[in-house]
Amino acid sequence: MSFVIYDVETTGLNRRFDQILHFAAVRTDDTLAPTATIEVRSRLLPYVVPSPKALLLTGTSLRDITDPRRPSHYEMVCEIQRTLAGWSPALFLGYNSIRFDEEFLRQAFYQCLHPTFLTNTNNNARADVLNMMRAVACLRPGVLQVPRDPEGRQVFRLADLAAANGFESTGAHDAMRDVELTLQLCQRVRAGAPEIWSSFTRFASKQSVIAFIREEPAFGYFDNFEGTRSVRPLTRIGVSSIDANVHYCLDLTHDIGALRKLTDEELGEAVRERFTSPIRRLKVNASPFVAPLWEIGAADLEPADEDELMRSAQAVQSDEEFIARLAAAARTTDRIYPPSEHVELQIYRAGWPSDDDIAACRRFHESPWETRLDIALGLADTRYRRLGRRLVYFERPDLLRPADRSAFDAEVARRVRGGDGAFDWMTLPHAIAEIEELIAASPKHEHEQLLTLRHELSNLARC
């Protein structure tokens, strides 16, 4: 099996409206020995305003990301797609990637008319190294040194974890450096805890996850929980009616007897509590790290022990009425997103493109720009038709009719300048306000970069 470890640096944290600026990846063989690399950057999209916090974190300037010598976003994404498709099939890995990097990569492919789900289709799979690090810290504590914060909680930030284990983390928040640190941590685990590495790669398959949580009456689930523990004992109770990849699980650290006594209304209220809910939503297609209770140390299962938790889980599983009540309460937490006018928010909401549209998108990339507008206009899916026209505007605006070009110009100006009301994306006024907050809170040695950025953004606002 080949592995691809990748990382992105972006204009901000908004997975729908920010963009990738820097992508890096390393392909390895099944022993984690590198065999190929890719590193590519792009310039800023015309309608994206970068977060000053993100630029400060990565040490990037507005001048850098607007440099015309950089590839366009579309050119960068096409190079990424060609490379990753050529490296497939593979297991795609990242650090905290399922919730962040993966979503940015999917959004980039979607907006550039490439197959959105490259990393988990066509015999590819994906997994998140952060999940494995939490499991290693619990199950094989001698393999990695895990730093702690002043409150005693384990710290799993990539740079901190790498430094604690002797890996030079200078240059963290550089995509290629973060890839290298992630690879080194994976190599350490594979050598020091091969059984955990094997479980980690096994649970990249959602079928393996489903089989495990169905067969085990109780199991440990590793995630970012409140407090000092990163594992919770769970028992599976049902599946979401909206998303079959979401399985409802009961957290066995809760007082099961007290839950049974609640009315349906009270149980629903308890389940809807954000931080104290007894229900965990386990996404079987997001490479969760799960383990049998017997593998987990007694200290991590306190206040109960393995036998007590197993008896509790078996009692729950034998009570069909209670399970039905829990599942019904859990379904009240399923979020139904309203339709959005913004094409960025429609990535998951209108189904899969037709085979004809997939073929047309392929022709779009292979054709001269002079014919791509006609191909885009012929797409049946309105999302892809809009995105195709927008790509032509970004890359070859001269091919559009003056009226259409003016309409796009107006939309870009609206996105950038904002106006009255709230927006789902960063606008110039919001970015300048963020800079003022950063200047007030940051040390003086960071002020020069912030003042320069404020000046550059202010000039954009006057244009």
C-alpha positions in Angstrom: 0.0 0.0 0.0 1.2 3.5 -0.8 0.7 6.4 1.5 0.3 10.1 0.7 0.8 12.6 3.5 -0.3 16.1 2.7 -0.9 19.5 4.3 -2.4 22.8 3.2 -1.9 26.4 4.3 -4.9 28.6 3.7 -6.2 32.2 3.8 -8.3 31.4 6.9 -10.3 28.8 8.7 -13.5 29.0 6.6 -13.6 25.7 4.7 -16.1 27.0 2.2 -15.0 30.6 1.4 -11.3 30.6 2.1 -8.8 29.0 -0.2 -5.6 27.0 -0.3 -2.4 29.1 -0.8 0.2 26.4 -0.3 -0.1 22.6 -0.8 2.5 20.0 -0.1 2.5 16.2 -0.1 4.9 13.2 0.1 4.2 9.9 -1.4 5.7 6.9 0.4 5.9 3.1 -0.1 4.3 0.7 2.4 7.3 1.1 4.8 6.8 4.9 4.9 10.0 5.5 2.8 9.4 8.7 0.6 9.2 8.0 -3.1 7.9 11.4 -4.5 6.9 14.9 -3.5 4.8 17.8 -4.7 4.8 21.4 -3.4 2.9 24.2 -5.1 1.5 27.6 -4.2 -1.1 29.8 -5.7 -2.0 33.5 -5.8 -5.0 35.0 -4.1 -8.4 34.5 -5.8 -10.0 37.9 -6.7 -12.9 37.6 -4.3 -11.1 36.2 -1.3 -9.9 38.5 1.5 -7.3 36.6 3.7 -7.6 36.5 7.4 -4.8 38.6 9.0 -4.5 36.0 11.7 -3.7 33.4 9.0 -1.1 35.5 7.3 0.5 36.3 10.6 0.6 32.6 11.6 2.2 31.5 8.3 4.5 34.6 7.9 2.9 35.4 4.5 2.4 38.9 3.1 -0.3 40.2 0.9 2.4 41.1 -1.6 3.5 37.5 -1.7 0.0 36.0 -2.4 -0.9 38.5 -5.0 2.4 38.1 -7.0 1.3 37.5 -10.6 4.3 35.1 -11.0 2.5 32.6 -8.7 0.2 30.1 -10.4 -3.5 30.9 -10.4 -5.7 28.9 -8.0 -7.1 26.9 -10.9 -3.6 26.1 -12.2 -2.5 25.0 -8.7 -5.5 22.8 -8.2 -5.1 21.1 -11.6 -1.5 20.3 -10.7 -2.6 18.8 -7.4 -5.3 16.8 -9.1 -2.9 15.4 -11.7 -0.3 14.4 -9.2 -2.7 12.8 -6.6 -4.6 10.9 -9.3 -1.3 9.6 -10.6 -0.3 8.5 -7.1 -3.5 6.6 -6.6 -4.6 4.2 -5.2 -3.2 5.2 -1.9 -4.1 5.9 1.8 -4.2 9.7 2.2 -3.0 11.0 5.6 -2.8 14.3 7.3 -2.7 15.9 10.7 -6.2 17.0 11.8 -6.9 16.6 8.1 -10.4 15.1 8.1 -11.9 18.3 9.6 -9.7 20.8 7.9 -7.3 20.0 5.1 -9.6 17.4 3.6 -12.5 19.9 3.4 -10.3 22.5 1.8 -9.0 20.0 -0.8 -12.5 18.8 -1.6 -13.8 22.4 -2.0 -10.8 23.2 -4.3 -11.6 20.2 -6.5 -15.3 21.0 -6.5 -14.8 24.7 -7.4 -12.4 23.8 -10.2 -14.6 21.1 -11.8 -12.5 18.1 -10.7 -13.9 15.0 -9.0 -14.6 16.2 -5.4 -13.9 12.9 -3.5 -10.5 11.9 -4.9 -9.2 10.8 -1.5 -11.9 8.2 -0.7 -13.0 6.9 -4.1 -11.5 4.6 -6.8 -9.8 2.4 -4.1 -8.3 5.4 -2.2 -8.9 5.8 1.5 -8.2 8.5 4.1 -7.2 8.7 7.7 -6.3 11.3 10.3 -2.9 11.0 12.1 -4.2 13.1 15.0 -6.6 10.3 15.9 -3.7 7.9 16.0 -1.6 10.2 18.2 -4.4 10.2 20.8 -4.6 6.5 20.7 -0.8 6.0 21.0 -0.7 8.3 24.1 -3.3 6.1 25.8 -2.5 2.6 24.6 1.3 2.8 24.3 2.4 5.8 26.3 6.1 4.9 26.0 6.2 5.3 22.3 5.7 9.1 22.2 6.3 11.9 24.6 3.1 14.0 24.9 3.4 17.5 26.3 0.8 18.9 28.7 -0.6 22.3 29.2 -0.7 24.1 32.6 -4.0 22.5 33.5 -2.5 19.0 32.9 -4.2 18.3 29.6 -2.3 16.5 26.9 -1.3 18.8 24.0 -1.5 17.3 20.5 -0.7 20.3 18.4 1.6 19.1 15.6 4.6 21.5 16.4 4.4 20.8 20.1 4.2 17.1 19.8 7.0 17.0 17.2 9.3 19.1 19.4 8.6 16.9 22.5 9.8 13.9 20.5 13.0 15.5 19.2 11.8 16.5 15.7 12.9 20.0 14.7 9.6 22.0 14.3 11.1 25.2 13.0 9.0 26.3 10.1 5.8 24.9 11.4 2.7 26.1 9.5 4.7 25.7 6.3 2.9 23.0 4.4 6.0 20.9 3.5 7.5 21.2 6.9 4.2 20.0 8.5 4.2 17.1 6.1 7.7 16.1 7.2 6.8 16.3 10.9 3.7 14.2 10.3 5.7 11.6 8.4 8.3 11.4 11.2 5.6 10.9 13.8 4.1 8.1 11.6 7.4 6.5 11.2 7.9 6.6 15.0 4.6 4.9 15.7 5.0 2.3 12.9 8.3 1.3 14.4 7.3 1.5 18.1 3.7 0.4 18.0 3.1 -1.6 14.8 -0.2 -3.0 16.2 -1.6 0.5 16.5 -0.3 1.4 13.0 -2.1 -1.6 11.7 -5.4 -0.6 13.5 -5.0 2.9 12.2 -4.7 1.8 8.6 -7.5 -0.8 9.1 -10.0 1.8 10.3 -9.4 4.0 7.2 -12.1 1.7 5.7 -15.5 2.6 6.9 -16.6 -1.0 6.4 -14.1 -2.1 9.0 -15.3 0.6 11.4 -18.9 -0.4 11.0 -18.1 -4.1 11.5 -16.1 -3.3 14.7 -18.7 -1.1 16.4 -21.5 -3.5 15.5 -19.6 -6.5 16.9 -18.2 -4.9 20.1 -20.9 -4.3 22.8 -18.6 -1.5 24.2 -15.5 0.1 22.8 -13.2 3.0 23.2 -13.4 6.0 20.9 -10.5 8.5 20.7 -11.3 12.1 20.0 -10.9 15.6 21.4 -13.0 15.5 24.6 -13.3 18.0 27.4 -10.9 17.4 30.3 -7.7 15.4 30.4 -8.9 12.2 28.7 -9.0 11.6 25.0 -10.9 8.3 25.0 -14.5 7.5 25.9 -16.3 4.2 26.3 -19.2 3.9 23.9 -21.9 1.5 22.8 -23.6 1.9 19.4 -27.4 2.6 19.4 -28.4 3.5 15.9 -27.8 5.4 12.6 -28.8 8.8 11.4 -31.7 8.9 9.0 -30.1 11.8 7.2 -26.5 10.6 6.9 -25.9 6.8 6.9 -22.2 7.5 7.8 -23.2 9.0 11.2 -23.7 6.3 13.9 -25.2 7.3 17.2 -23.3 6.0 20.2 -24.1 6.2 23.9 -21.3 7.5 26.2 -21.1 4.9 29.0 -19.5 7.4 31.4 -23.0 8.9 31.9 -25.5 7.7 34.5 -27.5 5.2 32.5 -30.0 4.6 35.2 -30.7 8.3 35.5 -31.2 8.6 31.7 -33.7 5.8 31.7 -35.9 7.7 34.2 -36.1 10.8 32.0 -39.2 11.6 30.0 -38.8 11.7 26.2 -38.8 15.5 26.4 -36.1 15.5 29.1 -34.0 13.0 27.3 -34.2 15.1 24.1 -33.0 18.1 26.1 -30.1 16.1 27.6 -29.0 14.9 24.2 -29.1 18.4 22.7 -26.7 19.8 25.3 -23.6 20.5 23.3 -20.8 19.6 25.9 -22.6 17.2 28.2 -24.7 15.2 25.7 -24.7 11.4 26.4 -24.7 10.8 22.7 -21.6 10.8 20.5 -22.0 11.1 16.7 -19.4 8.7 15.3 -18.7 9.2 11.5 -17.7 5.9 10.2 -16.2 7.4 7.0 -13.9 9.8 8.9 -11.3 7.2 10.0 -12.3 7.2 13.7 -9.8 5.4 15.9 -11.7 2.8 18.0 -10.3 0.0 20.2 -11.7 -2.8 22.4 -12.0 -1.9 26.1 -9.4 -4.6 27.1 -6.7 -2.6 25.3 -7.4 0.5 27.3 -5.7 1.1 30.7 -7.9 1.1 33.8 -7.0 4.7 34.6 -8.4 5.8 31.2 -11.7 4.0 31.9 -12.3 5.5 35.4 -14.6 5.8 37.3 -15.8 2.4 35.9 -13.7 -0.6 34.9 -13.9 -2.8 31.8 -16.3 -5.4 33.3 -18.7 -2.8 34.7 -18.7 -0.9 31.4 -19.3 -4.1 29.4 -22.2 -5.1 31.7 -23.7 -1.6 31.3 -23.4 -1.8 27.5 -25.0 -5.2 27.4 -27.9 -4.0 29.6 -28.4 -1.1 27.1 -28.2 -3.4 24.1 -30.8 -5.7 25.6 -33.3 -2.9 26.2 -34.8 -2.2 22.8 -37.3 0.3 24.1 -34.5 2.4 25.7 -32.4 2.2 22.5 -35.3 3.4 20.5 -35.9 6.4 22.8 -32.2 7.3 22.7 -32.1 7.0 18.9 -35.2 9.2 18.6 -33.6 11.8 20.8 -30.4 11.7 18.9 -32.2 12.3 15.6 -33.4 15.6 17.0 -29.7 16.7 16.8 -29.4 16.0 13.1 -28.8 19.3 11.4 -30.8 20.1 8.2 -29.2 22.9 6.3 -31.4 25.3 4.4 -30.7 25.8 0.7 -28.1 28.4 0.0 -27.7 30.8 -2.9 -23.9 30.5 -2.6 -22.5 27.8 -4.8 -19.7 27.1 -2.2 -22.3 25.9 0.3 -23.9 23.5 -2.2 -21.0 21.1 -2.4 -22.8 18.4 -0.5 -26.4 19.4 -1.0 -27.4 18.6 -4.5 -26.2 15.0 -5.0 -23.6 13.6 -7.4 -23.0 15.1 -10.9 -24.3 12.9 -13.8 -22.0 10.8 -15.9 -22.5 13.2 -18.7 -21.5 16.2 -16.6 -18.4 14.3 -15.3 -17.3 13.7 -18.9 -18.0 17.3 -19.9 -15.9 18.5 -16.9 -13.1 16.3 -18.2 -13.4 17.9 -21.6 -13.4 21.3 -20.0 -9.9 20.7 -18.6 -8.6 19.2 -21.9 -9.9 21.9 -24.3 -8.6 25.3 -25.4 -9.9 28.1 -23.3 -11.8 29.4 -26.4 -14.2 26.4 -26.2 -14.4 26.0 -22.4 -17.2 28.6 -22.0 -19.5 26.6 -24.3 -18.7 23.4 -22.4 -19.5 25.1 -19.1 -22.8 26.5 -20.4 -23.7 23.0 -21.5 -23.4 21.4 -18.0 -26.8 20.2 -16.7 -25.9 20.7 -13.0 -26.4 24.4 -12.2 -23.6 24.3 -9.6 -21.0 23.2 -12.1 -22.4 25.5 -14.8 -21.9 28.5 -12.4 -18.4 27.3 -11.4 -17.3 26.7 -15.0 -18.4 30.3 -16.0 -16.6 31.6 -13.0 -13.4 29.8 -13.9 -13.5 31.4 -17.4 -13.9 34.8 -15.7 -10.9 34.2 -13.5 -8.6 32.8 -16.2 -9.8 34.3 -19.5 -12.3 37.2 -18.8 -11.8 38.4 -22.3 -13.9 35.5 -23.5 -17.0 36.7 -21.7 -19.5 39.1 -23.1 -19.0 42.6 -21.6 -22.3 42.4 -19.7 -21.4 39.1 -18.1 -17.9 40.3 -17.2 -19.4 43.4 -15.6 -21.7 41.2 -13.5 -18.8 39.1 -12.3 -16.9 42.3 -11.5 -19.8 43.5 -9.4 -20.1 40.2 -7.5 -16.3 40.2 -6.7 -16.6 43.8 -5.4 -19.5 42.8 -3.2 -17.7 39.8 -1.9 -14.6 41.9 -1.1 -16.1 45.1 0.2 -19.1 43.6 2.1 -21.7 46.1 3.2 -24.5 46.1 5.7 -25.4 42.9 7.4 -23.5 39.7 8.2 -21.4 37.7 5.7 -20.3 34.1 5.6 -16.8 35.1 4.4 -14.1 37.6 5.4 -14.6 41.1 3.9 -12.2 44.0 3.8 -13.9 45.9 6.7 -13.8 42.7 8.8 -10.1 42.1 8.0 -9.1 45.6 8.9 -11.0 45.3 12.2 -9.2 42.1 12.9 -5.9 43.8 12.4 -6.8 46.5 14.9 -7.6 43.8 17.5 -4.3 42.0 16.7 -2.3 45.1 17.1 -3.9 45.8 20.5 -3.1 42.2 21.7 0.1 41.3 20.0 3.8 42.0 21.0 5.5 44.9 19.4 7.8 42.8 17.2 4.6 41.7 15.2 3.3 45.2 14.7 5.4 46.0 11.6 3.9 43.2 9.6 0.4 44.0 10.8 0.8 47.7 10.0 2.0 46.9 6.5 -0.9 44.6 6.0 -3.3 47.2 7.3 -1.9 49.7 4.8 -2.2 47.2 1.9 -5.8 46.4 2.8 -6.7 50.0 3.2 -5.4 50.7 -0.3 -7.6 47.9 -1.6 -10.6 49.4 0.1 -10.0 52.7 -1.7 -9.7 51.1 -5.1 
